[in-house]
Structure formats: structure tokens, C-alpha cells
Amino acid sequence: MGKGGILIETDQDIPGSLLNELKSKQELGLKDNQGRHLYFSPLNGTEVSDIVGFLVARGIKIELAQRKEASLEEMYSTILKEVEPV
């Protein structure tokens, strides 16, 4: 079912090498990046603080960390995708 995610805003664009490292950490669930904005859909048990700690340990300064709940539209879309025949 659709779920929310975590939005992280940093003080700078994320270097490509760090993006690759983030992608390799599947538990963090990096879904998208747009310059200084990163969107995560982490696995169960992964907290906002885990993602923030990972970035801070690599010298990235965090401007904003926010949990976003899935909208009704996102949930409806997910349900439709689950019941559509293949």
C-alpha cells in the first residue's frame, strides 16, 4: 500500500559519489534527488535520524528533515496498480 516518505534538504548539491553510496544502502530507500532535495522511502525500522546521521557523517549539512505522509491520491493510485490485471 502507498506510504509516505522522508524529505531531506541539504545546504548543497549531493556529490555523485555520495549519491551512489546512498543508492547502495537499500535500507535508506533513496527514491529521488533534485539538487539539494533528497526523497527517501526507507525500509521498516529505518528512522529519519538514521538517514540524517549517514549524511552528516559524510560532511553534508542538513537544512530540513521532514516525514511526509502519503496523500489520498497516492494511496488510491497504489491500490489501483495492485488490482489491475497484468
Secondary structure, 3 states (H helix, E strand, C coil): CCCCEEEEEECCCCCHHHHHHHHHCCCCCEEEEECCEEEECCCCCCCHHHHHHHHHHCCCCEEEEEEECCCHHHHHHHHHHHHCCC
